[in-house]
Amino acid sequence: MAASKADGQAEFVKQLKALGVDVSRETLARLEAYAALLVKWQAKINLVGPATLPDLWRRHFLDSAQLLPLLPSGPGILVDLGSGAGFPGLVLALMTEWRVHLVDSDQRKCAFLRQVALETGVNTRVAIHAQRFADVPAYKADIVTARACAPLDALLGYALPFLGENGRCLFLKGAQAEEELTAAEANWNMQVTRRPSLTDPAGVILVIDHLMRRKR
């Protein structure tokens, strides 16, 4: 298991370096602490699919961190919808200086997120909201992220109140992305850029700008 963990970390660093992202020792230490807490809490509550734990650095950490090159330069505000175990929002918080709002209605998962934020020292700029999306104050964000949260049409509705001027959505989607886009375009005007996922051959990152509801 130790060798697998070391291999996973090495591949994580290598893949990000290829994207132009250097991972510092401090950042790696934060992610190691996160991983250890996730394994510990997973024994009590279901945070991630159990089969993904041995491949944690690729399936969850790299999957989240591949969004880093798509963030605007300079720290801003990020809202992560349906954070679950913290992917991608908490990983991005650990790897940047951004102020991050993690939103999930599951109280136990939010307790886990608070513990990770506290033990990794990012709790002063990470806010955790154990609420439904509609009940969270509409912080105007530069970036709204989500992974495996909801079908795109609904997700855009959740995201819109949080988008500041020139705000951007970064959504990690799977094999149904094109079908979801087709359905969403009936209700939304948007500029969409597709980027291939580093971690899922069938996956895609949807980069969405200039989001507006279609007028009826």
C-alpha positions as CSV (number, residue, x, y, z in Angstrom):
1,M,0.0,0.0,0.0
2,A,2.8,2.4,0.8
3,A,4.4,1.9,-2.6
4,S,1.0,2.4,-4.2
5,K,0.6,5.7,-2.3
6,A,4.1,6.9,-3.3
7,D,3.4,6.0,-6.9
8,G,0.1,7.8,-6.8
9,Q,1.8,10.9,-5.4
10,A,4.6,10.8,-7.9
11,E,2.1,10.5,-10.8
12,F,0.0,13.3,-9.3
13,V,3.0,15.7,-9.3
14,K,4.2,14.6,-12.7
15,Q,0.8,15.1,-14.4
16,L,0.4,18.5,-12.8
17,K,3.9,19.5,-13.8
18,A,2.9,18.7,-17.4
19,L,0.0,21.2,-17.0
20,G,2.5,23.9,-15.7
21,V,1.5,23.5,-12.1
22,D,4.3,22.9,-9.6
23,V,3.3,21.2,-6.3
24,S,5.2,22.4,-3.3
25,R,6.2,20.2,-0.3
26,E,3.8,22.2,1.9
27,T,1.0,21.5,-0.5
28,L,1.8,17.8,-0.7
29,A,1.9,17.6,3.0
30,R,-1.6,19.2,3.2
31,L,-2.9,16.7,0.7
32,E,-1.3,13.8,2.6
33,A,-3.1,15.0,5.8
34,Y,-6.4,15.2,3.8
35,A,-5.9,11.7,2.4
36,A,-5.2,10.2,5.9
37,L,-8.4,11.9,7.3
38,L,-10.4,10.6,4.4
39,V,-9.3,7.0,4.9
40,K,-10.1,7.4,8.6
41,W,-13.5,8.9,8.2
42,Q,-14.4,6.5,5.3
43,A,-14.6,3.7,7.9
44,K,-17.5,5.5,9.6
45,I,-19.3,7.4,6.7
46,N,-19.4,6.8,3.0
47,L,-17.4,9.7,1.6
48,V,-16.2,8.2,-1.7
49,G,-16.7,4.9,-3.5
50,P,-14.7,2.3,-1.5
51,A,-13.2,1.0,-4.7
52,T,-11.6,4.4,-5.5
53,L,-9.6,4.6,-2.2
54,P,-6.5,2.7,-3.5
55,D,-6.4,5.2,-6.4
56,L,-7.2,8.3,-4.3
57,W,-4.5,10.5,-5.7
58,R,-5.6,10.1,-9.3
59,R,-9.4,9.5,-9.0
60,H,-10.0,12.4,-6.6
61,F,-7.0,14.6,-6.0
62,L,-5.7,14.8,-9.7
63,D,-9.3,14.9,-11.0
64,S,-9.9,18.0,-8.9
65,A,-6.4,19.6,-9.4
66,Q,-6.7,19.5,-13.2
67,L,-8.9,22.6,-12.9
68,L,-6.0,24.7,-11.5
69,P,-4.8,26.0,-14.9
70,L,-8.4,27.2,-15.7
71,L,-8.6,29.5,-12.6
72,P,-7.9,33.2,-13.2
73,S,-4.6,34.5,-12.0
74,G,-4.6,35.9,-8.4
75,P,-6.7,34.7,-5.5
76,G,-10.4,35.1,-5.9
77,I,-13.7,33.6,-4.6
78,L,-14.8,30.1,-5.5
79,V,-18.1,28.4,-4.7
80,D,-18.1,24.5,-4.9
81,L,-21.6,23.0,-5.2
82,G,-22.3,19.6,-3.8
83,S,-18.8,19.3,-2.2
84,G,-19.3,15.9,-0.7
85,A,-15.9,14.8,0.4
86,G,-14.3,18.0,-0.9
87,F,-13.8,17.4,-4.6
88,P,-12.9,19.6,-6.3
89,G,-13.4,22.6,-4.0
90,L,-11.3,21.6,-1.0
91,V,-8.4,20.3,-3.1
92,L,-8.4,23.7,-4.9
93,A,-8.4,25.5,-1.6
94,L,-5.4,23.5,-0.4
95,M,-3.5,24.2,-3.6
96,T,-4.2,27.9,-3.9
97,E,-4.8,31.0,-1.8
98,W,-8.4,31.4,-3.0
99,R,-11.3,31.9,-0.6
100,V,-13.5,28.9,-1.0
101,H,-17.2,28.2,-0.1
102,L,-18.0,24.5,0.1
103,V,-21.7,23.8,-0.1
104,D,-23.3,20.4,0.8
105,S,-26.5,19.6,2.7
106,D,-25.1,16.4,4.3
107,Q,-24.2,17.4,7.9
108,R,-21.7,14.5,8.4
109,K,-19.8,15.3,5.2
110,C,-19.6,18.9,6.3
111,A,-18.2,17.8,9.6
112,F,-15.5,16.0,7.7
113,L,-14.8,19.0,5.6
114,R,-14.4,21.2,8.7
115,Q,-12.0,18.7,10.2
116,V,-9.8,18.7,7.1
117,A,-9.9,22.5,6.7
118,L,-8.8,22.8,10.4
119,E,-6.0,20.3,10.3
120,T,-4.6,21.6,7.1
121,G,-4.7,25.2,8.2
122,V,-7.0,26.6,5.6
123,N,-10.0,27.1,7.8
124,T,-9.6,30.9,7.8
125,R,-10.4,31.1,4.1
126,V,-12.6,28.1,3.7
127,A,-16.3,28.4,4.6
128,I,-18.4,25.3,4.9
129,H,-22.2,25.6,4.4
130,A,-24.3,22.6,5.5
131,Q,-27.3,23.8,3.6
132,R,-29.3,23.4,0.5
133,F,-28.0,25.6,-2.4
134,A,-31.0,27.9,-2.3
135,D,-30.5,28.6,1.4
136,V,-26.9,29.8,1.1
137,P,-26.2,33.5,0.7
138,A,-25.4,34.3,-2.9
139,Y,-21.7,35.0,-2.6
140,K,-20.6,36.5,-5.9
141,A,-17.9,34.1,-7.1
142,D,-15.2,34.3,-9.8
143,I,-15.5,30.5,-10.2
144,V,-18.3,28.0,-9.5
145,T,-17.3,24.3,-9.5
146,A,-19.1,21.0,-9.2
147,R,-18.4,17.3,-9.7
148,A,-21.1,14.6,-9.9
149,C,-23.6,17.1,-8.4
150,A,-26.6,17.2,-10.7
151,P,-27.6,17.1,-14.4
152,L,-26.3,20.2,-16.2
153,D,-29.7,22.0,-16.7
154,A,-30.4,21.9,-13.0
155,L,-26.8,22.6,-12.1
156,L,-26.7,25.8,-14.1
157,G,-29.8,27.0,-12.2
158,Y,-28.0,26.3,-8.9
159,A,-24.8,28.1,-10.1
160,L,-26.3,31.2,-11.6
161,P,-27.1,33.1,-8.3
162,F,-23.4,32.7,-7.2
163,L,-21.8,33.9,-10.4
164,G,-20.3,37.3,-10.2
165,E,-19.7,39.6,-13.2
166,N,-17.5,37.6,-15.6
167,G,-17.9,34.6,-13.4
168,R,-17.1,31.2,-14.9
169,C,-18.4,27.6,-14.2
170,L,-16.0,24.7,-14.2
171,F,-17.9,21.4,-14.1
172,L,-16.4,17.9,-14.2
173,K,-18.7,15.7,-16.2
174,G,-18.8,12.1,-17.4
175,A,-19.9,10.3,-20.5
176,Q,-23.4,11.9,-20.5
177,A,-22.0,15.4,-20.9
178,E,-23.1,16.0,-24.5
179,E,-26.6,14.8,-23.8
180,E,-26.8,17.1,-20.7
181,L,-25.5,20.0,-22.8
182,T,-28.2,19.4,-25.5
183,A,-30.9,19.4,-22.8
184,A,-29.5,22.5,-21.1
185,E,-29.3,24.5,-24.2
186,A,-33.1,24.7,-24.4
187,N,-33.1,26.9,-21.3
188,W,-29.7,28.5,-21.3
189,N,-27.5,30.8,-23.4
190,M,-23.8,30.2,-22.7
191,Q,-20.3,29.9,-24.2
192,V,-19.0,26.4,-23.7
193,T,-15.5,25.1,-24.0
194,R,-14.8,21.4,-23.6
195,R,-11.5,20.1,-22.3
196,P,-10.7,16.4,-22.0
197,S,-10.4,15.0,-18.5
198,L,-6.9,13.8,-17.4
199,T,-8.4,11.1,-15.2
200,D,-11.5,9.7,-17.1
201,P,-11.2,8.8,-20.9
202,A,-15.0,9.4,-21.2
203,G,-15.0,12.5,-19.0
204,V,-14.8,16.2,-19.9
205,I,-14.4,19.5,-18.2
206,L,-17.1,22.0,-19.2
207,V,-15.8,25.6,-19.1
208,I,-18.9,27.8,-19.2
209,D,-18.8,31.6,-19.6
210,H,-21.5,34.2,-20.2
211,L,-24.3,32.2,-18.6
212,M,-27.8,33.6,-19.1
213,R,-31.3,32.1,-18.9
214,R,-33.1,32.0,-22.3
215,K,-36.0,34.4,-22.5
216,R,-39.4,32.8,-23.0
